[in-house]
Amino acid sequence: MCLTCNLSRRRLAKTLLGAAAGMALARPVRAMARLPVVMIDPGHGGYDPGAIAPDGVYEKDITLASGLDLRRALLATGRYRVHMTRMSDVFVPLDGRVKDAIATKADLFLSLHCDHLPEPDLRGASVFTLSNTASDTLAAGLAADDNGPTNFGQGEFADVSPQVAGILASLETRATRLGSATLAQDIQNSFSGIVPLLPDPRRSANFAVLRDPSTPSTLLEMGCLTNPLDEALLKSPAHRRLMAEKLTSAIDMYFASNAGRLGAG
């Protein structure tokens, strides 16, 4: 990782956030002392099992257990408010997950998933950020499998002129993407040497759940259900608690730099 590039990205994100906030005088102002809001999105659920391991383990069960572990770890710090798109085995539409993040004014959105790759020897976690062009063919296939029709408008910019709304949306989108990239790097750094990673852990694709322009968002593939070693780890409560600990460290790192305030109004 280029430390200078990472620091520059964080500074630019703060600058863009300041510009957007300064121009949006008509938008509601939140209390400065409030705790940051983290939205955890356990992938799939209900009639949608997600990926299925060769021995029948469902992705939806692992993502929910991992999400609940992360919720407990974050709340234990006393530094965050935590919401989840689901806390039981129910189906939540993709656009509903994004709307939940918008409704709770989330400062961070983290979607949890498990990979299902064509080569069983491949193993390790990977972190996705939003991109119109997928980083690789497998990433494009994952996004196509997960996505459904979604429609998001300008939302909170509706009460300003179209010209100002367009400028704000542009600034916010760029700042949000920089925040998302920062979070992805923080997760990779926190996992490195402790939680197995794919050879190319930083990836991108056009995932519907990452499309909210106001909330820095990443999608974490926690491991590959098609790999027996990864599957054993993902089924292990001890390993899931370790991942929750390392994700909490990454989120601490992210908010300590103030990049996490990108989602604030």
C-alpha positions in Angstrom: 0.0 0.0 0.0 1.2 3.5 -0.8 1.0 5.4 2.5 1.3 8.8 0.8 -1.5 8.0 -1.5 -3.7 6.7 1.3 -3.1 9.9 3.3 -3.8 12.1 0.3 -7.1 10.2 -0.4 -8.2 10.9 3.2 -7.3 14.6 3.0 -9.2 14.9 -0.3 -12.2 13.2 1.1 -12.3 15.6 4.0 -12.0 18.6 1.6 -14.9 17.3 -0.5 -17.1 16.7 2.5 -16.4 20.2 3.8 -17.4 21.7 0.4 -20.6 19.7 0.2 -21.6 20.5 3.8 -20.8 24.2 3.3 -23.1 24.6 0.3 -26.0 22.6 1.7 -27.2 25.3 4.1 -30.8 24.3 3.6 -30.2 20.8 4.7 -30.8 19.7 8.3 -27.8 19.9 10.6 -27.1 17.0 12.9 -25.6 17.3 16.4 -21.8 17.4 16.2 -21.4 15.2 19.3 -23.6 12.3 18.1 -22.2 8.9 17.8 -21.5 7.7 14.2 -24.1 5.3 12.8 -22.9 2.0 11.3 -25.3 0.0 9.2 -24.5 -3.7 9.0 -26.1 -5.6 6.1 -26.0 -9.4 6.4 -26.5 -10.6 2.8 -29.4 -12.7 1.6 -32.0 -14.2 4.0 -35.4 -15.8 4.0 -36.2 -17.6 0.8 -32.8 -16.3 -0.7 -30.1 -18.6 0.7 -27.3 -17.0 -1.2 -24.3 -19.3 -2.0 -24.6 -22.9 -0.8 -21.5 -24.9 0.2 -21.0 -28.4 -1.1 -22.1 -29.8 2.2 -25.3 -27.6 2.3 -24.2 -24.7 4.5 -26.1 -21.5 3.5 -24.4 -18.2 3.0 -27.4 -16.4 4.6 -26.8 -18.2 7.9 -23.1 -17.2 8.0 -23.7 -13.6 7.1 -26.4 -13.2 9.8 -24.2 -14.8 12.5 -21.2 -12.7 11.4 -23.4 -9.5 11.4 -24.6 -10.2 14.9 -21.0 -10.8 16.1 -19.9 -7.5 14.6 -22.9 -5.6 16.1 -21.9 -6.9 19.5 -18.3 -5.9 19.0 -19.1 -2.4 17.9 -21.6 -1.8 20.6 -19.2 -3.0 23.2 -16.8 -0.1 22.3 -19.5 2.5 23.2 -18.3 4.5 20.2 -21.1 3.7 17.7 -24.8 3.4 17.1 -25.4 0.2 15.2 -28.3 -0.8 12.9 -28.8 -3.9 10.9 -30.8 -4.5 7.7 -32.0 -7.8 9.2 -31.5 -9.5 12.6 -33.3 -12.8 11.7 -33.8 -15.1 8.8 -36.0 -12.8 6.7 -35.7 -11.6 3.1 -35.0 -7.8 2.6 -35.1 -6.4 -0.9 -31.9 -4.8 -2.1 -33.4 -1.3 -2.4 -34.9 -1.8 1.1 -31.4 -2.3 2.5 -30.2 1.0 0.9 -33.3 2.8 2.0 -32.7 1.6 5.6 -29.2 3.1 5.5 -30.6 6.4 4.2 -33.4 6.5 6.8 -31.0 6.0 9.7 -28.6 8.5 8.3 -25.9 5.9 8.4 -22.3 7.1 8.3 -21.1 3.8 7.1 -22.6 0.8 5.3 -21.0 -2.6 5.4 -22.6 -5.6 3.5 -21.5 -9.1 4.5 -21.3 -12.0 2.0 -19.5 -15.2 1.3 -17.8 -16.0 -2.1 -18.7 -18.9 -4.4 -15.9 -19.3 -6.9 -15.5 -21.8 -9.8 -12.0 -22.9 -8.5 -12.2 -24.7 -5.2 -8.5 -23.9 -4.5 -9.2 -20.2 -4.3 -9.7 -18.9 -0.8 -9.7 -15.8 1.3 -11.7 -12.6 1.9 -12.1 -9.7 -0.5 -13.5 -6.2 -0.2 -15.6 -4.6 -2.9 -16.3 -0.9 -3.6 -18.8 0.5 -6.2 -17.7 0.8 -9.8 -19.6 1.0 -13.1 -16.9 -1.3 -14.5 -16.1 -4.5 -12.7 -12.5 -5.1 -11.7 -12.7 -8.6 -13.1 -15.0 -11.1 -14.7 -15.8 -12.9 -11.4 -16.7 -9.6 -9.8 -19.0 -8.8 -12.6 -20.7 -12.1 -12.2 -21.1 -11.7 -8.5 -22.8 -8.3 -8.9 -25.1 -9.6 -11.7 -26.2 -12.5 -9.4 -26.9 -10.2 -6.4 -28.4 -7.2 -8.1 -32.1 -6.4 -8.8 -33.9 -3.4 -10.2 -33.4 -0.3 -8.0 -34.3 3.4 -8.3 -32.7 6.1 -6.2 -33.3 9.8 -6.7 -31.7 12.9 -5.3 -33.4 12.4 -1.9 -32.3 15.0 0.5 -31.4 17.5 -2.2 -35.0 17.8 -3.4 -35.5 21.1 -1.5 -32.8 23.1 -3.4 -32.5 24.3 -6.9 -31.7 21.7 -9.6 -28.3 23.4 -10.3 -27.3 23.3 -6.6 -28.7 19.8 -6.2 -26.5 18.6 -9.1 -23.4 20.2 -7.7 -24.1 18.8 -4.2 -24.8 15.3 -5.6 -21.6 15.3 -7.6 -19.5 16.4 -4.6 -21.2 14.0 -2.3 -20.8 11.0 -4.7 -17.1 11.7 -5.2 -16.5 12.1 -1.4 -18.5 9.0 -0.7 -16.5 6.9 -3.1 -13.3 8.2 -1.6 -14.6 7.2 1.8 -15.6 3.8 0.6 -12.1 3.2 -0.8 -10.5 4.3 2.5 -12.7 1.9 4.4 -11.8 -1.0 2.0 -8.1 -0.3 2.5 -8.6 -0.1 6.3 -10.3 -3.6 6.2 -7.6 -5.1 4.1 -4.9 -3.7 6.4 -6.7 -5.0 9.5 -7.2 -8.5 8.0 -3.7 -8.7 6.6 -1.7 -11.6 8.1 -4.6 -12.6 10.3 -7.7 -13.3 8.2 -6.9 -15.1 4.9 -7.3 -12.8 1.9 -7.6 -13.5 -1.8 -4.5 -12.7 -3.9 -6.4 -9.6 -5.2 -8.5 -8.6 -2.2 -9.4 -5.1 -3.4 -12.1 -5.5 -6.1 -15.0 -3.4 -7.5 -18.3 -4.0 -9.2 -21.7 -2.3 -9.7 -23.5 -3.8 -6.6 -26.9 -2.3 -6.0 -26.4 -2.2 -2.2 -23.5 0.1 -2.6 -25.3 2.7 -4.7 -26.4 5.2 -2.0 -24.4 8.4 -3.0 -24.5 9.7 0.6 -23.0 6.8 2.6 -19.5 5.3 2.2 -20.2 1.6 1.5 -18.3 -1.6 1.1 -19.2 -5.2 0.5 -17.1 -7.8 2.2 -16.8 -11.3 0.9 -15.6 -13.0 4.1 -14.3 -16.1 2.5 -15.1 -18.8 -0.1 -17.8 -21.3 0.7 -16.4 -23.4 -2.3 -13.1 -23.9 -0.4 -13.2 -26.4 2.5 -10.7 -24.5 4.6 -12.6 -21.2 4.2 -15.9 -23.0 4.9 -14.5 -24.4 8.1 -13.4 -21.0 9.3 -16.7 -19.3 8.3 -18.6 -21.9 10.4 -16.3 -21.4 13.4 -17.7 -19.0 16.0 -14.2 -18.2 17.1 -13.1 -17.2 13.6 -16.3 -15.0 13.2 -15.5 -13.3 16.5 -11.9 -12.7 15.2 -13.3 -11.1 12.0 -15.6 -9.0 14.1 -12.7 -7.8 16.2 -10.6 -6.9 13.1 -13.6 -5.2 11.4 -14.1 -3.1 14.5 -10.4 -2.1 14.4 -10.8 -1.1 10.7 -13.9 0.9 11.5 -12.1 2.6 14.4 -9.3 3.5 12.0 -11.7 4.8 9.5 -13.6 7.1 11.9 -10.4 8.2 13.7 -9.3 9.8 10.4 -12.7 11.6 10.2 -13.3 10.1 6.7 -16.2 8.4 8.3 -18.0 11.7 8.6 -18.6 11.6 4.8 -22.1 10.3 5.4 -23.1 13.1 7.7 -25.6 15.7 6.6 
